[in-house]
């Protein structure tokens, strides 16, 4: 006797396992590439007029200037003076050692010292941050930046 074959009904369900695999691969690809896409944001900073900082008479002020050739000049006085030069240094380490010595001398004389950095506009950002890092290694934690009014 011949066997009668029963016809199978077609499966009406969709197999989603391959789609899940594809989606996981795409998720990994986007997670890896997304941080590389962000380059930065262009920001136009506002120009503001600045007012003079209040002065404390028992404070000496160390003004460090960075020239375009990346040499360091400084002046110590009772106010911010950008015209005079007391001394200079060719390297960052020399400047940091001299600034540390000025701070220690001020402490011995009973005066606090405020440190300000001013840099030529052609000096790169890395040089200014290097100067701030060198001052921090010398034990100077509070550093201000000097700008000019527009």
Beta strands, then each sheet from edge to edge (+ up, - down):
strand 1: 59-66
strand 2: 72-77
strand 3: 87-89
strand 4: 112-119
strand 5: 143-145
sheet 1: 3+ 2- 1+ 4+ 5+
end
